[in-house]
């Protein structure tokens, strides 16, 4: 079996700003478009443009309930939808199929193309 293609399908992850901090104002919505494409690499959508410097985003606030927000608890992360990894494979006989990588690094044979 030979791998022919890889598709990484991400789902935008919504983040709400609860308290003014840096360039972000309370009430703004941010979207994390890509995450961990490479170790520690993220892409953020904010005010119609992408940013890839996310040092300002405090990922320690994931799952915290910040109420109306404060200087130290200023973001609310929506529930994260996991990304999907798909690999197109071809057997020695020419049969083509797709494998989906699961969270625990195993692959599952899928009959449907992504």
SULUR-V191943 format. One record per run of one state. SS is the DSSP state (@ for helix, = for strand, . for the rest). FROM is the first residue (numbers start at 0). LEN is the number of residues. If there is no record, write none. Layout:
BEGIN
ss-><SS,SS>
from-><FROM,FROM>
len-><LEN,LEN>
END
This chain:
BEGIN
ss-><.,=,.,=,.,=,.,=,.,=,.,=,.,=,.,@,.,=,.,=,.,=,.,=,.>
from-><0,1,9,12,17,20,21,23,24,28,35,41,46,48,51,58,61,74,77,83,90,95,101,106,110>
len-><1,8,3,5,3,1,2,1,4,7,6,5,2,3,7,3,13,3,6,7,5,6,5,4,4>
END
